[in-house]
Each structure stands twice: as C-alpha cells, then as structure tokens.
Amino acid sequence: MRRGRWSWVVGPLVVAAGVAMVFVLVPAATGHDPLGLLGDVWRFDRRLDSLISIVDRAVPLYLSGLALAIGLEMGLVNLGVEGQYRLAALLAAAAGAAVRLPPILHVAFVLGVAVVVGGVWSGVAAVLRVRRGVHEVLSTLMLNFVATGLAAWLLTTSIRAGDDPAGATRILPPSARIPSLNPLLARAGVSVPNGVRLSGFLVVAVVVGVAYHLSTRRSRFGFELRALGVNPRAAEVAGISRPRATLLAMLASGAIAGLVGLAPVLGASFRYGSDLPTGFGFAGIAVAVLGRRHALGVAGAALLFGALDRSAQILQLHGIPPEVVLVLQGVVILTAAVGYQVSSARTA
C-alpha cells in the first residue's frame, strides 16, 4: 500500500477507536450502558432533522477548516480566523443593510465585502511577516483581540441599529438573504420536518471547497505552497518566492475566513449581533488537521464535529453533561495526531 493511502486509512481508524473508547468509558463511569448509549446516539444522529442540523453546523466549520488548511499547506498557521470572520461578518452585514440591490447582486455584494475585509485583516499579519519577520502565530493571535475590540466598539456606536440594547446591526433586506434549500429537498421527495431548515449557504461552502481544491491541487500556486511546506530552502532555490507565496496564502486564508460568520447571518438571524456563534476559528484548526488539508477530508472532519455537537442533546437526556462533547473533540484531535504520526512512521 502506498504511503498516502496508508495514512488515509490508519488515521481515521485511530480516530474512530479513540472516540469509541470515550463513548465506552464515560457512560461506564457514570453508570450507563455504553452500547445502549451508542445505539441511541446512532439512531438520533440518523434522523432527518439531525442530519440537516449536522450539515448546518458543519458549514462554518468547513469554511474555517479551509481557511486554516490553505496556510498549513506551506506551514503558515493563521490563528486569526476568529477575529477575521467576526469583523468581516459585522461590516458585511452593516454594508448589506445600507444598500438596496437586486437579490443575486445583493447577496454577492455582502459576500464580497466579507471576503475583502477578511483578506485585508489577514493581510496585516502577512505584511508583518514578510516585511518585519513577525511570526504569523503571534500577529494573528493578537489581531484577534484587536478585531474583537473594534467590532464591539463599532457595534455599540456607529453600526448599531437604533437603540437596540443587545447590540446588533440593522436587519438585512430580503434581497440580501440566502434562501433555504428546503424547496429543493421537497422536490426531491424529502419530507422536511417543521422547524427544520437546511441553509442555502451550503452552496457557497461547496463552491469555496471546489475553488480550494483546484487552487491547491491543480494549479501552480498550490504546487508552490506544498513545495515550500515540504522543503522551503529547496523551493526557494528552484525560484519559488516565499514572500509572494506567504502574502497570497494569508490573503486567501483571510478571504475564506471572512465567509465563516455569514452562514448564520445570511441564513438565519439576517443581522450581526452579539449573539453570533463563536469558536469556529479555533475549531477550524482541528478540522483542517484532521482533514489532512484536503477539501473532502476537511468536509468529513467538519461533519464529524457537527455530529458530535448534535450528539450533545441525546447525551443530556441520559444525564451526561454536554461538556463531554468537548472531551470527544479533544480526543479526536489527539488520536488524529497519533494516528497520522504512526502512519507516517510506518511508511517512512
């Protein structure tokens, strides 16, 4: 078996074994039947409403994972995804509420603003890395705090909608909203339960995933990134510009990150508020690593994390605290690292 195929088989198997181990040990420690609990989780996650919820939860995680993955291709670690998507979602929602455009153009405008804001914000760290040698881990992490403070200030001053005490932008007009995919499911003969909504932002995530795959696996840009990631010195001797690749990779990473926060904004709340879900940026690190920086692998990892989040509901019904999901996610990360290290040593 070739090295790449071996790593793709062993890694997921070790992850599955680690998750199964936690699902056995935790219920046993709390007096529950492990096999019965696993059966309940399996049946619960297979329900149509659960499957739709898992996909919805996976969309922002997938985009966050891609934003991290494109930098990891050459060894760059963009820890600023959290701040990039929060600032991008805020400014995109505010700009979208301030203009009136035809439906398709309006959505494209909001997406474009988010992409530009995310790219510009990550570009600050890129310039600091190229011009001043400031490591991107430090600069992007610090920029998270700047972005959070800037977003909070804007949300409580010039961008806030009237006297809204919760702190939120104005509601986006219908032309700026992405409709759900429920009508398409209905046409396909799928009976969607009441109150369940499959966000149309899934289409945006698929388009971004295809673009990521083509740019990293089917282009010179992707080849340069991987060459720099494997052997930077040899790549530079071959004529590949590390500063140029760093700038492009960070800009692309930030551009994708800018879309992460729009999944709930354009598909559910139709505004940016202080209740915007957080944590996608740091969860994206685990998704990118587990997915091996491949578009399909990242999608699988995002769906896994979405399924774990969804499982928290059935765990609570059994008296198991939902924080166990965080333990499971940590186990996924650790076992992924161990599994891929074992597979690499096996094929070295």
N, C-alpha and C positions, 0 to 999 in steps of 0.2 A: 504493500500500500504506500502510495506516495506521501510525502511529508505533509502537504497541505490537507489531503483527505484525512490523514490520521488525526491531525489537530482538530479538524471539524467534527470528528466522531468522538474522540476521547473527552474533549472539553465539555460538550453538552451532557455526556453521560455522567461525568463527575458532578456537574451542577445538579442534575436530576437526583443523584444519590444524596447530595448534601441537603437538598430541600426535603426529600423523603425522610431523611434522618430527623430533621427538626419536626416534621409533621408527626413523627412517631414519638419522639422524646417528650415534646411539650405536652401533648394530651396525656401521655402516660404519667407525667409528673403531676398533672392536675386531676388525675382520677378519671380520665375519659378514655373511651375505646379508640385507639389510633386508627384502626381500619375503618371503623364506623364513621369517624370524622372525615377521613379521606374520601370515603364514599359520598358523604353529604356535600363536601366541597366540590367534588367532581360533578355531581348531579346539579348543584346550584350554578356552577360556572358554565354548564352546558345549556342552561335555559336561554331562550332567545333574548330576553331583556338583559341577562348577564352578558351575553356575547356582544350585544350592542354597546353596553356600558364599558366593557373591556376595550373595545376598539376606540371609543371616545376618550378613554383615559390614556390609551397608548399614543394617540396622535401627537400631543405636545411632547411626550417623552421621546417619540421617534424623531421629531424635528430637533429636539435638544441633543439627542444622541448623534445625529448627523452633523450638527454644529461642532460638537467635540471631535467627531471622527475625522473630519477633513483636516483639522490641525494635527491630530495624532498621527496622520499619515507621514508627516515629516518630523514628528517628535515635539510639536508645539502643544502646550496644554492651556487651553482657553478656559480659565476658571471664572470668566466674567459673563457667562451666558445668562446667569440670573439677573444681573443688572442690565444687561443689554436688552433682554426681552421685556423687562418691566418698563424701562424708559421708552422703548420702541412702541409698545402697546399703548402707553399713555399718550404719546404725541400722535400716533396714528389714529387713535380714537378721537382725540380732540380735533385733528385736522379733518377727519371724515365727517364729524358732526358740524363742521363750519362751512362746508361746501355742499352744493347741490349738483349732482351729475346723473347721467343715465345709469341704470342698475349695474351693468357689467363694468363700465368705466369707473363707477364709484368704488366698487369692490377692488378693482385693480389699483386705484389711487391709494386706498388705505393700505393695501399690501405693499405698494411701492414705498410709501412713507416709512413703514415699519422696516423694510429691507434697508433703506438708506440710513435710518437712524441707527439700527443695529450695526451696520457696516462702519459707519463713522465712529461710533463709540469704541468698537474693537480696533479701528484704525489708529486710535490714540495709543493703544498698547503696542501696536505694530511699529509705529514710528519710534516710540521709545526703545523698542528692542533693536531696530535697525540703526538708528542714529546714535543712541546713547548706551546701548548694551544692557538696558534694564530687562531683566528676565520677565517673560510674559506671565508667569505664575504670580509673581508679586504685583505687577502692574494691573493685571485684570482683576485680581482679588481686591485690590484697593479701589479700583474703579467701580466695583460693586457697591461699596459704601457711598461713593460719590453719586452714583446713579440713583440709589435708594433715597438719599437725602434730597437730591434735585427733584425727583419725582414727587416726593412728599411735599416739598415746597411749592411746586407748580400746582399740585392737586388742591392745595389749600389757599391758593392765591388766584392767579390769572386764569387757570384752566377749570377751576371748579364750577359746576353748574349751579348758578344762583346761590342760594343759602343752604344747599344740601349739607346737613351736618355730617353725613357719612363720608363726604369727600369723594366725589365722582364726577366724571365728565358728562356732558350732555348726551342724551340718548341718540344713537345713530339712526338716521332715517332708514326706512325700509330698503331704499336703493343701495345702501351700504352693507346690507346684511347677507350672509351666505345661507341659503335655504337648507333645510334638512334633506336627507336622502330617503326619507320615508316614502314619498311617492314612487320612487324607483323600486323600492322593496315591495311596495304594494303591486306594482305592475309585474314584478317577477313572481307574484303569488305568495309572498311572505306576509303573514298577518302580524303586524307590529302591535304589541300591547299598548293600551292607552298610557300616556305619560312617558313613553319611551321615545327618544329622538336620536337618530343617527346623524351627526353633524356633517354638513357638506364640506367642512374643512378637511375632511378625509381626502378629497380630490386634490387639494393643494398639497397635502403631505405626500401623496403618490407622485405628483408632478415633481416636487422637490427631490424625492427619492430617486426618480429616474434621472434627473439632471445631475444629481450627486454621483450616481453610478457611471454615467457617461463621462463626466469630467475627471473622475478619479481612476477609472479602469479603461477608458477608451480614448484618452487624449494625452498630448504631450505634457500638459500641466500635471496630470495625475502621475505620469511616469517620473517627472522631476520631483514631485513630493515624495514618492516612495523611494527614489534613489537617495534623496537627502536623508530620509529616515533610516535607511539601511547603512549607508556609509557616506556621511557628509563630506569628508575630505576627498574621497574618490569622485563624488558627484561634482564638486567644485573644480577639480582638475579636468573633468570632462566638459567643462564650460557651463555648468548649471549655476545660475546666480542665486545664492542663498538669500540675500536681502530681498530680491524681487519675489522669490517664492514665499518668503515669510510675509511680506506685505499682502500678496494675493490670497494666501491661505487664511490669514487673520481677517481680511476683509470678507472673504466668502463665509468664514465661520460666523462672524458677526451678522452678516446678512441673513443667514439661515436662522440664527438665534433670534433675530428681530421678529420672526414669524411665530415663535413659540407661544407668546402670550395672546395672539389673536384668535387662537382656537376657541377659548371661552368668550372672548369679546365679540367676535363676529357671529358666533354660532349659538350663544346662549344669553348672556347678560346684555349685549348690544351697547355696552358702555365700559369704560375703565373705572374701576373703583378700588377702594382699599381692601375689598374682599377678593381681589384677583388671586387665584391659587398660586402659591409659591413653592419653591423647592425643585422645580423642573430642571434648573440649571445644574445642580449638583447630582440629581438622579441621572441626568444625561451622561455623566462620566461613566457610571456603572453600565448604562445601556450601550454606550459606544465600545467599552472594553469587552463586555460580554458578547456583543455582536461582531467582534473582530473587525470593526470598521467597514464592514461590507453592508451594502444597502439592505439586502434581505436579512442578514444576520442581525442588524440593528432593529429591523422591524420585528423579528422574532423576540428579541430581548425586550422591546417595548411592550409587546403583547403579554409577555411573561410577567412583567412588573404590573401591567394593568390588571391581569388576572389575580395577582397577589393582593392588590388593593381591593379588588372586588370581593375577595375571599374574606376580608375583614368582617363583613356583615354576617356571614354564616358562623364565623368563629365567635362573634359576640353572642349569638343565640345559644352557643354551647358554654357560655360563661368564660371564654378565653379572651383576654384583653386584646384589643386591636393592635397594640404595640408589638404583638408577636409578628405582624407583617413586616415591621422594620427589622426584626431579627432575621426573618426569612430573606429579606433583601440583602442584608449584610452577609448571610450565608451564601447567597448566590454570588456575590462579588468575590468572597474568599475562595469558594470552590472553583469559580471560573479561573482565578489566578493560579490556583494549584493545578487544575486540570490542564490548562494551556502550557504551564511550565513543565508538567510531566510529559505531555505530548511532544513538546519541543525537544526535551532531553532524549526522548525515545527515538526521535527521528534525526538527531544531530549526527 
